[in-house]
Amino acid sequence: MEGSEADPSNVKVLTRRELFDIMQHQNLPNMSEKLDFLENYLLGYDDYNEAEIKEIIHNFSYYKSELKKKLECSSQQLHDSESIIHS
């Protein structure tokens, strides 16, 4: 993974920004498909055992939840701004 780091225990670390950049570089029509791509990308990156797969899925689920919250918040702020402008 470009830009990723491995600590002494050989754990690969990706920042949220790196994950977002990987996802955004895909020419997919919507966020759901981009997130599906990213999850499959992460799961297919290495030959993980069952425990590692469960951990990746758990961590990615958290990432998706956080990303959706940020997108919803941004969308609401945009909607609020448009309401103020049209008032």
DSSP file (Angstrom, degrees, kcal/mol; ACC not computed):
  #  RESIDUE AA STRUCTURE BP1 BP2  ACC     N-H-->O    O-->H-N    N-H-->O    O-->H-N    TCO  KAPPA ALPHA  PHI   PSI    X-CA   Y-CA   Z-CA
    1    1 A M    >         0   0    0      0, 0.0     3,-1.7     0, 0.0     2,-0.2   0.000 360.0 360.0 360.0 122.7    0.0    0.0    0.0
    2    2 A E  T 3   +     0   0    0      1,-0.3     3,-0.1    16,-0.1     0, 0.0  -0.458 360.0  12.1 -67.6 131.7    1.5    3.2   -1.1
    3    3 A G  T 3  S+     0   0    0      1,-0.3    -1,-0.3    -2,-0.2    12,-0.2   0.375  98.0 126.9  85.1  -5.9    2.0    5.6    1.8
    4    4 A S    <   -     0   0    0     -3,-1.7     2,-0.3    10,-0.1    -1,-0.3  -0.463  46.1-148.6 -84.4 160.1    1.3    3.0    4.4
    5    5 A E  E     -A   13   0A   0      8,-1.7     8,-2.8    -2,-0.1     2,-0.4  -0.895   2.0-148.1-123.8 154.5    3.6    2.3    7.3
    6    6 A A  E     -A   12   0A   0     -2,-0.3     6,-0.2     6,-0.2    -2,-0.0  -0.991  12.4-148.6-122.6 131.5    4.4   -0.9    9.1
    7    7 A D    >   -     0   0    0      4,-1.8     3,-2.6    -2,-0.4     4,-0.2  -0.343  43.5 -83.5 -87.4 178.2    5.3   -0.9   12.8
    8    8 A P  T 3  S+     0   0    0      0, 0.0    -1,-0.1     0, 0.0    -2,-0.0   0.756 130.1  58.6 -56.4 -26.1    7.7   -3.5   14.4
    9    9 A S  T 3  S-     0   0    0      2,-0.1     3,-0.1     1,-0.0    -2,-0.0   0.364 119.3-111.4 -84.3   7.6    4.9   -6.0   14.8
   10   10 A N    <   +     0   0    0     -3,-2.6     2,-0.5     1,-0.3    -1,-0.0   0.721  65.6 153.5  70.4  24.0    4.3   -5.8   11.0
   11   11 A V        -     0   0    0     -4,-0.2    -4,-1.8     1,-0.0     2,-0.4  -0.732  40.5-134.9 -84.1 128.1    1.0   -4.0   11.4
   12   12 A K  E     -A    6   0A   0     -2,-0.5     2,-0.5    -6,-0.2    -6,-0.2  -0.683  18.9-159.0 -85.7 136.4    0.1   -1.9    8.4
   13   13 A V  E     +A    5   0A   0     -8,-2.8    -8,-1.7    -2,-0.4     2,-0.4  -0.965  11.8 179.4-120.9 127.8   -1.2    1.6    9.3
   14   14 A L        -     0   0    0     -2,-0.5     2,-0.1   -10,-0.2   -10,-0.1  -0.986  23.0-132.0-123.9 137.3   -3.3    3.7    6.9
   15   15 A T     >  -     0   0    0     -2,-0.4     4,-2.2   -12,-0.2     5,-0.2  -0.420  26.8-111.8 -78.8 162.4   -4.6    7.1    7.8
   16   16 A R  H  > S+     0   0    0      1,-0.2     4,-2.7     2,-0.2     5,-0.2   0.878 120.6  56.0 -59.3 -36.5   -8.2    8.0    7.1
   17   17 A R  H  > S+     0   0    0      2,-0.2     4,-2.7     1,-0.2    -1,-0.2   0.911 105.6  49.8 -63.8 -42.4   -6.9   10.4    4.5
   18   18 A E  H  > S+     0   0    0      2,-0.2     4,-2.3     1,-0.2    -1,-0.2   0.913 111.9  48.6 -63.0 -42.0   -5.0    7.6    2.7
   19   19 A L  H  X S+     0   0    0     -4,-2.2     4,-2.3     2,-0.2    -2,-0.2   0.931 112.1  49.0 -61.9 -45.2   -8.2    5.5    2.7
   20   20 A F  H  X S+     0   0    0     -4,-2.7     4,-2.8     1,-0.2    -2,-0.2   0.913 110.6  50.4 -61.0 -43.6  -10.2    8.4    1.4
   21   21 A D  H  X S+     0   0    0     -4,-2.7     4,-1.5     2,-0.2    -1,-0.2   0.905 109.7  50.2 -62.9 -42.1   -7.7    9.0   -1.4
   22   22 A I  H  < S+     0   0    0     -4,-2.3     3,-0.2     1,-0.2     4,-0.2   0.934 114.1  45.7 -59.3 -46.0   -7.7    5.4   -2.5
   23   23 A M  H >< S+     0   0    0     -4,-2.3     3,-1.4     1,-0.2     5,-0.2   0.903 110.3  52.6 -65.4 -43.0  -11.5    5.4   -2.6
   24   24 A Q  H 3< S+     0   0    0     -4,-2.8    -1,-0.2     1,-0.3    -2,-0.2   0.756  98.0  65.5 -68.1 -24.8  -11.7    8.7   -4.5
   25   25 A H  T 3< S+     0   0    0     -4,-1.5     2,-0.4    -3,-0.2    -1,-0.3   0.540  83.0  95.6 -76.5  -4.5   -9.4    7.6   -7.2
   26   26 A Q  S <  S-     0   0    0     -3,-1.4     2,-1.7    -4,-0.2     8,-0.1  -0.697  77.9-134.1 -87.1 138.0  -11.9    5.0   -8.3
   27   27 A N        +     0   0    0     -2,-0.4    -1,-0.1     7,-0.0    -2,-0.1  -0.475  55.4 141.5 -89.2  65.9  -14.2    6.0  -11.1
   28   28 A L        -     0   0    0     -2,-1.7     6,-0.1    -5,-0.2    -2,-0.0  -0.839  55.6-127.2-111.9 148.7  -17.3    4.7   -9.4
   29   29 A P  S    S+     0   0    0      0, 0.0     2,-0.3     0, 0.0    -1,-0.1   0.729  80.5  18.7 -72.2 -23.9  -20.7    6.4   -9.5
   30   30 A N  S  > S-     0   0    0      1,-0.1     4,-1.9     0, 0.0     5,-0.2  -0.940  74.9-106.7-147.0 167.7  -21.5    6.7   -5.8
   31   31 A M  H  > S+     0   0    0     -2,-0.3     4,-2.7     1,-0.2     5,-0.2   0.862 113.8  58.4 -62.7 -38.5  -20.1    6.6   -2.3
   32   32 A S  H  > S+     0   0    0      1,-0.2     4,-2.3     2,-0.2    -1,-0.2   0.924 108.5  45.0 -59.6 -45.4  -21.6    3.2   -1.5
   33   33 A E  H  > S+     0   0    0      2,-0.2     4,-2.4     1,-0.2    -1,-0.2   0.867 112.1  52.6 -67.1 -35.8  -19.7    1.5   -4.4
   34   34 A K  H  X S+     0   0    0     -4,-1.9     4,-2.4     2,-0.2    -2,-0.2   0.907 110.3  47.7 -65.7 -41.0  -16.5    3.4   -3.5
   35   35 A L  H  X S+     0   0    0     -4,-2.7     4,-2.4     2,-0.2    -2,-0.2   0.895 110.9  51.3 -66.8 -39.7  -16.8    2.1    0.1
   36   36 A D  H  X S+     0   0    0     -4,-2.3     4,-2.3    -5,-0.2    -2,-0.2   0.921 110.7  49.5 -61.6 -43.3  -17.4   -1.5   -1.2
   37   37 A F  H  X S+     0   0    0     -4,-2.4     4,-2.7     1,-0.2    -2,-0.2   0.940 110.9  49.4 -58.8 -47.5  -14.4   -1.2   -3.4
   38   38 A L  H  X S+     0   0    0     -4,-2.4     4,-2.5     1,-0.2    -2,-0.2   0.896 109.9  50.4 -62.6 -41.5  -12.2    0.0   -0.5
   39   39 A E  H  X S+     0   0    0     -4,-2.4     4,-2.4     2,-0.2    -1,-0.2   0.936 113.2  45.6 -62.4 -45.8  -13.4   -2.7    1.8
   40   40 A N  H  X S+     0   0    0     -4,-2.3     4,-1.9     2,-0.2    -2,-0.2   0.874 110.9  54.7 -64.6 -36.8  -12.6   -5.4   -0.9
   41   41 A Y  H  < S+     0   0    0     -4,-2.7     4,-0.4    -5,-0.2    -2,-0.2   0.932 110.8  44.9 -59.7 -47.4   -9.2   -3.7   -1.6
   42   42 A L  H >< S+     0   0    0     -4,-2.5     3,-0.9     1,-0.2     4,-0.4   0.910 113.7  48.7 -65.5 -42.4   -8.3   -3.9    2.1
   43   43 A L  H 3< S+     0   0    0     -4,-2.4     5,-0.4     1,-0.2     3,-0.3   0.805 114.5  46.2 -69.0 -28.2   -9.4   -7.5    2.5
   44   44 A G  T 3< S+     0   0    0     -4,-1.9    -1,-0.2    -5,-0.2    -2,-0.2   0.415  87.8  90.2 -93.3   1.9   -7.5   -8.5   -0.7
   45   45 A Y  S <  S+     0   0    0     -3,-0.9     2,-0.3    -4,-0.4    -1,-0.2   0.847  99.4   2.1 -68.5 -34.5   -4.3   -6.7    0.2
   46   46 A D  S    S-     0   0    0     -4,-0.4     2,-1.4    -3,-0.3    -1,-0.0  -0.867  84.6 -89.3-144.6 173.1   -2.7   -9.6    2.0
   47   47 A D        -     0   0    0     -2,-0.3     2,-0.2    -3,-0.0    -3,-0.1  -0.692  57.4-173.9 -90.2  84.7   -3.4  -13.2    3.0
   48   48 A Y        -     0   0    0     -2,-1.4     2,-0.1    -5,-0.4    -5,-0.0  -0.473  19.9-127.7 -84.6 149.9   -5.1  -12.6    6.3
   49   49 A N     >  -     0   0    0     -2,-0.2     4,-2.3     1,-0.1     5,-0.2  -0.361  38.7 -93.2 -83.8 175.7   -6.2  -15.2    8.8
   50   50 A E  H  > S+     0   0    0      1,-0.2     4,-2.2     2,-0.2     5,-0.2   0.873 125.1  50.5 -60.6 -40.8   -9.8  -15.3   10.1
   51   51 A A  H  > S+     0   0    0      2,-0.2     4,-2.0     1,-0.2    -1,-0.2   0.895 111.1  49.0 -65.4 -39.8   -9.1  -13.1   13.2
   52   52 A E  H  > S+     0   0    0      2,-0.2     4,-2.6     1,-0.2    -2,-0.2   0.897 109.8  51.9 -66.7 -39.8   -7.4  -10.4   11.0
   53   53 A I  H  X S+     0   0    0     -4,-2.3     4,-2.7     2,-0.2     5,-0.2   0.923 109.4  49.8 -61.8 -44.3  -10.3  -10.4    8.6
   54   54 A K  H  X S+     0   0    0     -4,-2.2     4,-2.4     1,-0.2    -1,-0.2   0.900 111.8  48.7 -61.1 -40.5  -12.7   -9.9   11.5
   55   55 A E  H  X S+     0   0    0     -4,-2.0     4,-2.9     2,-0.2     5,-0.2   0.901 111.1  49.3 -67.5 -40.8  -10.6   -7.0   12.8
   56   56 A I  H  X S+     0   0    0     -4,-2.6     4,-2.8     2,-0.2     5,-0.2   0.935 112.6  47.8 -62.3 -46.4  -10.4   -5.4    9.3
   57   57 A I  H  X S+     0   0    0     -4,-2.7     4,-2.2     2,-0.2    -2,-0.2   0.913 113.7  47.9 -61.5 -42.8  -14.1   -5.7    8.9
   58   58 A H  H  X S+     0   0    0     -4,-2.4     4,-1.8    -5,-0.2    -2,-0.2   0.946 115.0  44.2 -62.8 -49.4  -14.7   -4.2   12.4
   59   59 A N  H  X S+     0   0    0     -4,-2.9     4,-2.2     1,-0.2    -2,-0.2   0.876 113.9  50.3 -65.0 -37.8  -12.3   -1.3   11.9
   60   60 A F  H  X S+     0   0    0     -4,-2.8     4,-2.9    -5,-0.2    -1,-0.2   0.874 106.2  55.6 -70.0 -35.5  -13.6   -0.6    8.4
   61   61 A S  H  X S+     0   0    0     -4,-2.2     4,-2.2    -5,-0.2    -1,-0.2   0.912 108.9  48.0 -60.0 -42.4  -17.2   -0.6    9.7
   62   62 A Y  H  X S+     0   0    0     -4,-1.8     4,-2.5     2,-0.2    -2,-0.2   0.923 110.9  51.1 -62.8 -45.0  -16.2    2.1   12.2
   63   63 A Y  H  X S+     0   0    0     -4,-2.2     4,-2.6     1,-0.2    -2,-0.2   0.922 110.1  49.2 -58.7 -46.1  -14.4    4.1    9.4
   64   64 A K  H  X S+     0   0    0     -4,-2.9     4,-2.7     1,-0.2    -1,-0.2   0.910 110.6  50.8 -61.1 -42.2  -17.6    3.9    7.2
   65   65 A S  H  X S+     0   0    0     -4,-2.2     4,-2.1     2,-0.2    -1,-0.2   0.927 112.2  46.0 -61.6 -45.9  -19.7    5.1   10.1
   66   66 A E  H  X S+     0   0    0     -4,-2.5     4,-2.1     2,-0.2    -2,-0.2   0.902 113.1  50.0 -64.0 -41.6  -17.4    8.0   10.9
   67   67 A L  H  X S+     0   0    0     -4,-2.6     4,-2.5     1,-0.2    -2,-0.2   0.917 110.1  50.0 -64.2 -43.7  -17.2    9.0    7.2
   68   68 A K  H  X S+     0   0    0     -4,-2.7     4,-2.7     1,-0.2     5,-0.2   0.892 109.1  52.5 -63.0 -39.4  -21.0    8.8    6.8
   69   69 A K  H  X S+     0   0    0     -4,-2.1     4,-2.4     1,-0.2    -1,-0.2   0.927 110.9  47.2 -61.0 -44.3  -21.5   11.1    9.9
   70   70 A K  H  X S+     0   0    0     -4,-2.1     4,-2.4     2,-0.2    -2,-0.2   0.900 113.1  48.3 -65.1 -40.4  -19.1   13.6    8.4
   71   71 A L  H  X S+     0   0    0     -4,-2.5     4,-2.6     2,-0.2    -2,-0.2   0.908 112.2  48.7 -67.0 -41.2  -20.8   13.5    5.0
   72   72 A E  H  X S+     0   0    0     -4,-2.7     4,-2.5     2,-0.2    -2,-0.2   0.903 111.8  49.7 -64.4 -40.7  -24.2   13.9    6.6
   73   73 A C  H  X S+     0   0    0     -4,-2.4     4,-2.4     2,-0.2    -2,-0.2   0.922 112.4  47.1 -63.5 -44.7  -23.0   16.8    8.7
   74   74 A S  H  X S+     0   0    0     -4,-2.4     4,-2.3     2,-0.2    -2,-0.2   0.904 112.1  50.6 -63.1 -41.9  -21.5   18.5    5.7
   75   75 A S  H  X S+     0   0    0     -4,-2.6     4,-2.5     2,-0.2    -2,-0.2   0.908 110.8  48.6 -63.1 -42.4  -24.7   17.9    3.7
   76   76 A Q  H  X S+     0   0    0     -4,-2.5     4,-2.8     2,-0.2    -2,-0.2   0.900 110.6  50.8 -65.1 -41.1  -26.8   19.4    6.5
   77   77 A Q  H  X S+     0   0    0     -4,-2.4     4,-2.4     2,-0.2    -1,-0.2   0.897 110.9  49.1 -63.3 -39.7  -24.5   22.5    6.8
   78   78 A L  H  X S+     0   0    0     -4,-2.3     4,-2.4     2,-0.2    -2,-0.2   0.926 111.7  48.8 -64.1 -44.4  -24.8   23.0    3.0
   79   79 A H  H  X S+     0   0    0     -4,-2.5     4,-2.1     1,-0.2    -2,-0.2   0.916 111.6  49.4 -61.3 -44.1  -28.6   22.7    3.3
   80   80 A D  H  X S+     0   0    0     -4,-2.8     4,-2.0     1,-0.2    -1,-0.2   0.900 110.6  50.6 -62.2 -41.2  -28.7   25.2    6.1
   81   81 A S  H  X S+     0   0    0     -4,-2.4     4,-2.2     1,-0.2    -2,-0.2   0.903 110.0  49.7 -63.8 -41.6  -26.5   27.6    4.1
   82   82 A E  H  X S+     0   0    0     -4,-2.4     4,-2.2     1,-0.2    -1,-0.2   0.877 108.8  53.1 -65.4 -37.0  -28.8   27.3    1.1
   83   83 A S  H  X S+     0   0    0     -4,-2.1     4,-0.6     1,-0.2    -1,-0.2   0.898 109.5  48.4 -64.1 -40.6  -31.8   28.0    3.4
   84   84 A I  H >< S+     0   0    0     -4,-2.0     3,-0.7     1,-0.2    -2,-0.2   0.907 111.4  50.1 -66.0 -42.1  -30.2   31.1    4.7
   85   85 A I  H 3< S+     0   0    0     -4,-2.2    -2,-0.2     1,-0.2    -1,-0.2   0.891 112.0  47.2 -64.0 -40.6  -29.3   32.4    1.2
   86   86 A H  H 3<        0   0    0     -4,-2.2    -1,-0.2     1,-0.2    -2,-0.2   0.527 360.0 360.0 -81.5  -5.2  -32.9   31.8   -0.1
   87   87 A S    <<        0   0    0     -3,-0.7    -1,-0.2    -4,-0.6    -2,-0.1   0.479 360.0 360.0 -77.0 360.0  -34.4   33.5    2.9
